[in-house]
Amino acid sequence: MKKRLLVPFVLLLHLSVFAQDTFSIVGADSLTRQVGSSGASCVDLTTTIFAGNPGFLGDLLPDTGAINTQASYLPQNQNNARSRMRLGQNAQQIISWLSTNDVSNTPATRQYGVVAFSGNSITVAGFTGTNCLNYKNHLTGRVDGFYYSIQGNILSGQHVLDSMEARFRREKGDLKCRLMAALQGAKTVGADTRCASNNTSSLFAFLKVSNPADSYGNPSFSIGVITPSGSQKEPIDSLQTVFNQQANCTILTKINTLQFAKSLRLFPNPANETVCIESSFPFSEASCVILNLVGEEVLKTVFNGTVKTIPVAHITKGFYICHITEKGVSVYNTPLIIK
């Protein structure tokens, strides 16, 4: 019996010792309702149980929120955070609960970043325990409808977090593009001080984003890179290479927006059973939101391609506004009658 009890204890101790995950960002897009996470650390995952999962510290709950759990990482704290989010708690409530109910009663060694949807609004909060290793801090903010929390420990200084924030805010692409830009902001030798001798910022890096319709644990976009200690290979550059192969950060220009608007049709209007969106230009990451006259969301759907049919029979008869975006850029806004 004593041997059986010893195994989980040793595993938790091992995780707590090695998993001082260093800098990360968690974000949400208020228009597309995408949630995402990216981060990096100077931990050699090749020798751990996370060798196949460099994104383990980021927990994405599609259309609900995202949580980064780092610094003396323990899986049960992450599980508890997920449970609180599924109960509908906002970001600060989740962090407050975790601090009061830490699995090993050592909340001062933890760091969290949380974004959470509360109806049509988003809450964001960060937490840095007083016993996390220096340099340590977190930043939270909002820009162009994107909400974020950036956190780090064992850093070479505040400049790492400031640079991540500046790159995230300047980037004009979608959520995954902003998360990748934020990581590039931390790409300096010794950003995680333990990696100065390796001539890199870190040893592993990851990025993942979930769309609202994704199932839990299967984000639409997920990439990660792990490099062994001593390789002197920058994982953020390696991650950027993979990112460029799988993602497109082309921004909608004003001309693109006008092209979408001129080519788009919404019919029938008035609508009864369904309403159809049709465009000569294919959408790639589009969102349609139907709002009542006081601005409350009554329906939201995401889609791609040139045609989308939306059931509206369940919506109360009346006057509404249909708002369509592509990659977070507004391309169409028109009255809609449901009869």
N, C-alpha and C positions, 0 to 999 in steps of 0.2 A: 504493500500500500504506500509506503514512504517513497519508493522509487517512482510510482505513478504520479505522485503529487509533485515530485521534483522536476519532472520534464517540463510542464508548462511554466513553472517558476523560472527555470534556467532560460527558456525561450524568451520570456518577457524581459529578463535581465539583459540578455544579449541584444534584443531589439532596442531597449532603452539606451544601452551604451553606444551602439554604433549609429543610431539613426538621429544624429544631430543635423537634420536636413536644413540647409542653409538659407537660400533665398528663393522666394516663390511669389507668385501673384495669382489671385483668384478674381474672376470677373464675370459680369453679366451684361447682356444687351437688352435694354428695356423695350426696343422695337421688335426684334426677332425672338426675344425670350431665350436666346442661346445662353448657356453657362459654360465656363471654361476654367482651366487651371494650367499653369506651367511653372517650372521650377528647376533648380539644379543644386548639387551639393558635392563636396569633396569626400564622398564615401565610396569605397570600392565595392560596388554591388555584385561584382563577379563572384564574391565569396559568401554571399548571403542568400537567404530564401527569396529575395526580391530580384534575383538576377534576370528574370524574365518580365519584370514589371517595374520599370523605372518611375512610373507615374503613381506609385502606391499611395503617396501622401495626399493626392488630390482626389476628392470624392464628389462626383457630379450626379445630381438628382435632376433629370430632365424636367424642364418647365417648373422647377421648384427652387433650385439654388445650388450652391457649390461650397465646399469646405476644404481648406487646406489645414492639415494637422501635422505639425512639425515640432522639432526640438524635443529630444527624448520621446520620440514617437512610440505610442502604444496603440495597438489595433482596437482595444476596447473603448478607448476614448474616442476614436474615430467612429466606431459603431454607435456609441451613445450620441455623438453629434448628429449623425444621420437620423437617428430615431427622433431627436428633438425637432429636427427640420421637418420630418414627416408629420409631426404633430401640429405643424403650423406656426412654430415659434419664429420670431424675427431674429435677425443676426445677433443683436446684443443680448437677447434673451438666451440664445443658444450658448454664447460664450460665458455668460454669467452662470448658467446651469453647469457647464463643464468645469468652471473654476471651483464651484461649490462641491461638485461630485466627482472630482478627479479619481481615477481608478486606483492609483497608489497614494492618494492624498498628498501629491506633490505638484500642485498646479503652477507653482512658481518656476518650474522647469519647462513649461509648455509654451508653444506659440501657435496661434490660430489666425486664420483669415476666413471670413464668412460673407457671402452674398446670398440673400434670400428674397424670393418674390412674396409679396403680401398683396394678393389681388393683382392690381395693375401697377403697383408701386414696388420699389426695391429697397431693401435695407442692407447696409453694409457695416461691418465692424471688424476690428483687429484686436489681438491680444498678445502681449509680450510679457512673459513671466520675469520677475526680478532676478531669478537665478539662472536664466538662459545665459549662455556664454557670450561675452563681449566680442565685437561690438554688436548690439542688438537694438532693434526698433521696428516699428511698423508704420505704414502710411495708408490712409483710406481717402477716396475721393470719387468724383464723377466728372465726366467730360462727354459731351455730345450724346447723351443717353446711355453711355457705358459707365458702369459702376465697378470699382476695384478696391481690393485690399492687397497691399504689398508688405511682406514681412521677411525679416532675415536675422540670423544670429551667426556668430563666429565670422563676422564680416570685417573687411579691412577699414570700414568706416561708413558714415552716413551717405557718402557720395554714391555708394552702390545702389541704395534704395532711391535716392534722388534721381539718378540716371535712369533707372528702370521706369520711374513714374514719368519722367520727361519724355522718354521714347514712346511709352504707351499713349500719352496724351497727344503727341504730335502725329502719330500714325493715323492715316485716314481710311484704312481698310476696315474689314469686319473684325469680329472678336479674335479670331485665330491670328490674324495679321498683327493686331495690337499686342497680343500675348507674346508672339515671336519677337516683335520689336522690343518689348520690355526685357526679354532675356538678353538680347543683344546689348541693351543698356548696361547689363551687369558683366559683360565679357571683358574683364580686365584680369591680368595675372594676379592671383592671390585675392580675388574678390571674396572667396572663402579662404581665409588665411592659411589653412592647412595645405592648400594647393599651390602656394607660392613656389615650393621646391619642385613641383611638377611643371612649372611654367604655364599653368592654365588657371582658369577661373574655378574649375570644378572637375568632377570625374563622371558625372552623369547629368543628363538633362531630358526633360519631357515636355510635351504640350498636348492637351486634349480639349475638345469642345463637343458638347452635346446639343443637338437640336431638340425642340420641344417634344417631337414625336418619337425620339429615340427611347429604347428600353434601357432600364438601369443596367449599368455595367457594359454597355455597348455604344460608346460615343461615336458619332458620325466621323469624327476626325481624331486620330490618336497616333502620335509618333513618340519615339523615345530612343535615346542613344546612351550606351554604357561604355566607358573606356576604363581599362585597368590602371591601377596605380603604377607610375613610372613610364607610361606610354608617351607622356608629354603631348597628347593630342587633344585639342580644345573641343569638348563635347558640344558647346553651343554652335560652333561652326559646322560640326558634323550634323547637328540637328537642323540647322538652316539649309544644308544641302538636301536632306530628306524632305524638309518643308517645301522647298522650291520645286521638287519633283511632284508633289501632291497637291499644292495649293496655288491659287492665283490671287494676288493682292491688287489686281487692276481696280482702280477706283472709278465709279460712275462720274463722268464729267457732266457739265450742264448740257452739252450736246446729247450725250447718251440719255439723260433724263428727258429732254424734249422729244427724242426719238421714241422712247417708251410711251410717253404721254400721248403723242400724236397717233401712234399705231394701236393704242389700247382701246378695246370695246368692253363695256359692261352691259350684258343683256340677259333676259328681258328686263326692262325697268319701266314700269312696275314689275316686280317678280312675285311668283306665287310659290311654286315648289322648289325651284332652284334658280340660281343666278350664275351666269358664265362669264369668266374673265378670258379675253382673247387678245393676244398681242402678236405683231409680226416679228418682234424681237424676242428670242427665248429668255425667260427668266432663269436665273440660277439659284438665287437664295431670296425668294420673294415672300412677302407676308401680306395678308389681307385682313384688316380689322374692320368690323362693322360696329359703329358707335350709335347710341341713341342720342337724342337732341340735348341731353344734359352731359354728354361726354362719357357715358358709361359704356364699357366694352360688353357687347352681347354675343360676339362671335369672333374667333380668330383662327386663321388657318395658314400654314406655310406650304409653299409649293414651288415647282420649277417647270420649265418647258414653256410652251406657247398657249396652252389652253388649260383652264381649271374650272371645274363645275362644283359649286358649293350648295349644299342643301340648306334651304332657309324656311322650310315649311313649319318648323318648330318655333320660329321667332314670331312674336306678337305683331299683328298688323300695325303699320304706322310708317312714319318717316324716319330715315336713318342716314348716316354718313358712312360711305365706304372709303377707307384709306388704304392705299396699296404702296408698299415700299419694295425696293430691290437693294439688297445688301445694306439695309439700314437707311437708304436714301429715299425720300418721298418722291414718287413718280406720278401719283394719281390720287385725287381727292374729289369725290362727287356725291351728290344726294342720291339716295336709294329709297324707293318706295316698296314696301312689302304689303301685298293685299291679300 
